[in-house]
């Protein structure tokens, strides 16, 4: 059966629309995937949705599906195999995706498809933790327990770090606590008390800020929480205002964590398929993706309870309204795609 059109989600002047597009073209070094499910990244996608541009803005960047064709030079996945994929503009909320090989990870049988759809968010969380350069037994505070902070918290706990979670919403704190994390608070003073007790008043080794639109003073608060020469890692969309003297007094580092790791936004790595030698760049975005899938497959982490809403493509506009209106009840949103006739249809 011939397939030449597909549905995709875009934002136009702040409104969600489902449009018909031509299927993406498979080229050398790429993988054609029929999407099974995709995950919404609330922070990034709400920012894009609120853009009032007159042209269509594709939404989404994390998904999984079935490999339907592979381009020349692709050897790590086969037709019919399940695979997770990450990275705009290749990955989006659309029925078909043509994705460069470094951004496609095969899924072992043990990995749930719905969990694998969050591979992009998982890679972002892993890269943020790598930016903090923590070692076994060191202390980290994660600020902002939306879907990204929740996943980062679970990975930090699985890695043996001493973890403290902080969010103003009690519901989000409860979700991380129920995963087995003992120190999660909605009160800043309790965070400070926990840091003092866990570090003998030396301060946390790192603070990761995952919150979007957080209190503009949150960086200063993080600088108070860290130890001498500690690190503050910024992942969310946070105003870059802080007290220089406070930073200077601790010789602290304030770092930005850019997406899923080295290779992101590098055309030679993503589009052209040139890998970084492992001896020079240990963890690329592709390797971070693979590590997230390994953690899921080996049950080192579980994100099943983070999926609070599941929708089909046609009702996706409701998901963005929920994210805006009910942040207390919404964490992970999974989008399902019908694969009836399309599952056996190869584009011609």
N, C-alpha and C positions, 0 to 999 in steps of 0.2 A: 504493500500500500504506500502510495506516495504522500509525503508530508512536506509542504512548502511554506506553511504559515504557522505561527505560534502566538500564544497570548503572553503578554508581559505587563508588569505593573510599573507605572511611572507617576510622577507628580508634575502637574501643570498648574501654575499659579496657586500652589498650595493645596490643590485638590488631587485626590487619588483617582487615577483612571486606569482601566485595563484596556490595552490597545492590541491590535493585531500587527505583527511584524513578520518580516521574512526571517526564516531560520538563519542562525549564524553560519558562516562558511567555515568548513573544516580545512585547515591548512597544515603544512608540515609542522611537526612538533606540538600538535594540539590534539585534544580529546573531545569528541562529541558526546555529550551526556544528556540523556532524557531525565529531567528532574523528577525526583520522587517527593522530596520535601526540602524546604528552605527555612532558615531561621531569621527572625527579625532582630536586628540590633537597634534597640530603642533609641539610644543617644544619637548615633550617627544618622539614622533614618529620619528621626523627627526633625533634626537640623536640616536635612535635605528637603523634607516635605514642606517645611516652612519657607523655603526659598520661593519667592514670587515670580520666578522667571517664566517667560512666555513659551519656552521650549520644553519638551518632555525631559525630565530628569529620572533616569532609572534608579530604582531602589533595591537594596539588598546586596549582600556580598558573601553569604555563607550558605552552602547547600550540599545535598547529596543526591545521587541518582544512579542510573545504570549506564554503563559505557556502551554506546551504540556503534561508534566508529573510532579508529585511532589513525592519526596522521603519520606520515613518514618520520621515523626516528623515535617513536614512542614504543617502549618495550616493557614498561613496568606495570601496565594494566592491559587487560584483554577485553574484547567485546563480550558483553553479557555480565561483566563483573560489576559489583557495587563499588562506588567510589565517592569520596567526599571531596569538595572543591571550595576554593576561597579566592576572593580578590576581584573587586570591580576594576575595569568595566566588563570583565569576562563573566563573572558570576553575579547574578541578580535574581529577582523574583520573576522567573520566566520558565516556560515549559521545556525549552531546549537551551543548552549552553555549549559553547565552544571554548574550551579552557586550555591554556598552556600547560605542558606536562608537569612543570615544577609545582603547579598549584592544584594538582590532582593526586589524591592518596587512595590506594586500594583499601577496602575494608575487609578485615578478617571476619569469619562467621560469628565470632563472639560479640561483635560490636553492633549495638542496636542502631538501626537506620535513623531513628528520630534523634538520638544523641549525636550521631555523626554530623547531622545537619548544622551543628553549632561549632564546627571545626574552625571557622574563621575567628569567632569570639574566643575559642580556646587558645588559638595561636597568639592572639593579642595578649591574653592573660599571661601566657607562658613567657612571651618576650618582655613584658613588664617586670616579671619576677627575675628574669635574667639581667635586666638592666640594674636591678637592685644589688646584684652580685653577692647574694647572701650565701652563707655556708651553714652546714648542718648545725642546728642548735641556736642560731641567731634569731633575733626578734623582729617581727614585721607587723606594722599596723596597716590594714586595708580600709580606706575611707570610701564609702559609697558602695552599698551592697545591692545594686541592681544586678542584672544578669552577668555583666562582666566581673563585678566585684565578687559575686557568689562563686563563679567558676575559679577566679584567681584564689579565693579563700580555700576552696577545696584542694586545689593543686598545692598551695603553700602548706596546708596541713599534711597532705600526703608526702611532701618533701622533707618533713621533719623540722620545719621552721616553727618557732614559737609565735603563734598567731593571735592577734587581737583584731577583731572586726568592729567597725563603727558605722552606723547609719542612723539618721534621725527617725526613720520609720521602724517602729517596733516589729511590724510584720516581717520585714526583711531581716532584722536581727534574729527573729525566731527561726526563719528558714535556715540560716547558716548554723545556728545552735543545734538544730535538729539533725544536721549532718555530722555532728560529733565535735564541733568546735566549742571549747569551754568558755572562751573569753570574747563575748560579743555584747556591745553596749550601744545604747541610744543616747547616753549622757557623756559629754566630753570629760567631765570630772572623773567618772569611773574609768575612762580610758587611761587617764593620767595615773590613777591609783594602780591599775593593773600593770602599767609599764614600770612604775616604781617597784612593785613587788617582784615582777618577773626579772628585772635587770639590776636589782639592788640600787635603784635610783641612778643608774648610768645612762638610761635612755634607750629607745629602740634603735636598732641598726638601720632601719629603713621605714619609710611611710610611702605607700602607693595610693595616689588619689585617683579613684575611678569615677568620682561623681561629676556629672555634667551640671553646669550652672550652680556650682557649690558656693557657699558663703565666700566672698572675696578674701576673707581673713583666714581661710583654711590652710593656706601655705604657711602663714606665720604660726598657726597652731601646730602644724606638722614640724616646723623648725624647733618649736619648744619640746616636742615629743622625742625627737631623735637625740642620739648621743653625740659627743664630740666627733666631728668628721663623718657624721651619718649622711644618709641620702634621702631626698624626697623625689619620688618618681611621679610624673604627671602623665596620666593616661586620658582622663576626661577633659571636657571643654571647660577649663577653669581660667578665670582672669589671672594674669601673671603679675600680680601685685604682692610684694612682700617687703619686709623690713631688711634692708641691706646689712645693718649693724648686727641684727640677730643672726643672719647667715654668716657674716664675717666672724663673729665671736666663736662660732663652732667650726669654722672652715668647712661648712656644709656644702654638699653638692645638690643642685636642683637640676634634674634631668627630665627630658622628654622621652617618652616611649612611643616610637613611631610604628604603629600597626603591628603586623605579625612577625617582624624581624628583618634581618638583612636580606636584601633582594626586593623588598616591596618598593614599588615605584621605579625600579631599575629595569629599563626596557631590555637590556642585554640578558638579564636573568629571567625575567618573566616572559617576555614575548619571544626572544630569540633562543631561549633555552640554554644559555651558557651558565653552568653551575660555578659556585665558588669552591675552590679546593678546601676540603675539610680541615687540612692542617693550618689554614689561615682564617677561615670563617667556620667555626664549629657548628653554629646553629643558625641556619638560614630560615626563612619563613616556611619553606617546604619541610625542613626537618622539624621545626616546631609543630607544624600540622601533624606530622607523623607521630610525634611524641604525645600529642593530645589523644590521638586515636589509640595509641598503645595504653595510655592510662585508662581509657574507657574499656578497652578489650580485656585488660587484666583486672578490671574492677578495682583499680586503685582509687578511682573517684567515681561518683555516681551523680549524674545531673538530671535523672528522671523526675525528681520532685521539683525541679526548676521550671519544667514545662507546665505552665499554668493554663495556657489556652492553645487550642488547636483549631485551625480554620482552613477552608479551602480558598483557592485563588479568587473566586468571585466575591467573597465576603471580606477581602483583605482590608478594605477601607475601615471596617469596624475595628480592626485591630489597632489602627493608629488612634482612633478615638478613645479606645480603652486605655492605651498607653498614656494619652494626654489627661484623661479624666480620672482614671483609677490606678495611680501608681502604687497604691498600697496592695492591690490584689493581682497585679500583673508583673510577671518576671519574664519567663521565656515564652515566646509565641512561635508556634510551629505552623508552617503553611504546607498543606497537602495538595498534590497535583494528581489529577485523574490520568491513569495510564492505560485505560481500556484498550482501545484500538491503537493508540500511540505506542504502547509498550512493545508491540511487534513491528511497528512501522519504522523502516529505515529511510531517511530522506534520500531523494534521488535528484 
